[in-house]
Amino acid sequence: MKEENLWKYIAVILTLLLAASTVSIVLLYKQNSELASYVPPNATTTVIVQGSNTTCNTTAYQLQLDELQRQIDFLKAQLRGQNLPEDNATIAIVPIFGLIDDYTALSVIPTLREIAKNDSIAGVVLWIESPGGYVGPVREIYSTVRKLNLVKPVVAYTGGIAASGGYYIAVGAEEIVADPLAEVGSIGVIYVHYNLQQNYESNGIKVEVFKTGPYKDMGAEWRGLTDEEKTMITEMVDTYFQGFLQAVSNGRSMSINETKKYATGRTWFAMNVTGSLVDETGDLDYAVSVLEEMLNVTNPRIVIYKGSTSSNFGIFGSTALLLDPRYVNAYIKTG
């Protein structure tokens, strides 16, 4: 299939995805606004509105979203069908090992984009062994995995750990297979702030700052955070967290409330969360067999791409992280 047709189909599906998300947000906002502003006629006291109408509205909205999802699934199946190799199929194994930073993204994203255009590759096993990393690179890789999964099925696999940002990327795949004792989850965001003000003062170091606004040095190590800045950072962290929750909810077909039950920041053995955070347990060969079944192929050619690792990963300043908290201290760099 010509490349322009490939991206035309991708554009259609992404448009539908955006439409589904937009409709969901607008309708729910409209519903909440209507309920919040509703005052019964001739009312003289505050009334809490409860009734079947709310349930009916919610059901109608859900039916619309379900219909959009079915259309997306149909188009995705059509697109994948047109991308199946005519001869012997090839399955690509793409490793993502270690801490995830900009260098990881620079390695992984071009690889996945090339695979999307390679007509001989039918599907991908994304082999993840990572406790997470920086927010930006994690989200970029996740976005690329989702786009690839529209064109060719992607199965995520971990044999040891797919936590925080590592798990964030995994939920972009069609299915997740993990070793029974692999650690998965750590759904959450952590913000690290250096406050070396007392250290500076005890060493006779005085920092003079010339800035164009009150927040230009927010998070700088030479001073603490004000209460207002702490509130701003909390809001930022929560925004990242809501994005993480939405990604897991979409990828695992769970409601937000169900997803929140696993969003405590801890990890689980895969065998204890099968059917929720992971689909099945098994080894790498089993993950490949799951993908073979999706593709309805036997004895495919297996190609293992070069693994990607971070380049001297270090937390050098105040920043939000999609990283399992057990790994934070070891990577704090103070000089």
Sequence and secondary structure as in RCSB ss.txt:
>XXXX:A:sequence
MKEENLWKYIAVILTLLLAASTVSIVLLYKQNSELASYVPPNATTTVIVQGSNTTCNTTAYQLQLDELQRQIDFL
KAQLRGQNLPEDNATIAIVPIFGLIDDYTALSVIPTLREIAKNDSIAGVVLWIESPGGYVGPVREIYSTVRKLNL
VKPVVAYTGGIAASGGYYIAVGAEEIVADPLAEVGSIGVIYVHYNLQQNYESNGIKVEVFKTGPYKDMGAEWRGL
TDEEKTMITEMVDTYFQGFLQAVSNGRSMSINETKKYATGRTWFAMNVTGSLVDETGDLDYAVSVLEEMLNVTNP
RIVIYKGSTSSNFGIFGSTALLLDPRYVNAYIKTG
>XXXX:A:secstr
  HHHHHHHHHHHHHHHHHHHHHHHHHHHHHHHHHHH   TT  S     SHHHHHHHHHHHHHHHHHHHHHHHH
HHHHHHHTS SSS EEEEEEEES B HHHHHHHHHHHHHHHH TTEEEEEEEEEB EEEHHHHHHHHHHHHHHHH
HS EEEEESSEEETHHHHHHTTSSEEEE TT EEE    EEE    HHHHHHTT       SSTTTTTT TTS  
 HHHHHHHHHHHHHHHHHHHHHHHHHHT  HHHHHTT SS EEEGGGSBTTTBSEE  HHHHHHHHHHHHT SS 
EEEE   B  SS  B SSEEEEE GGGTGGGB   
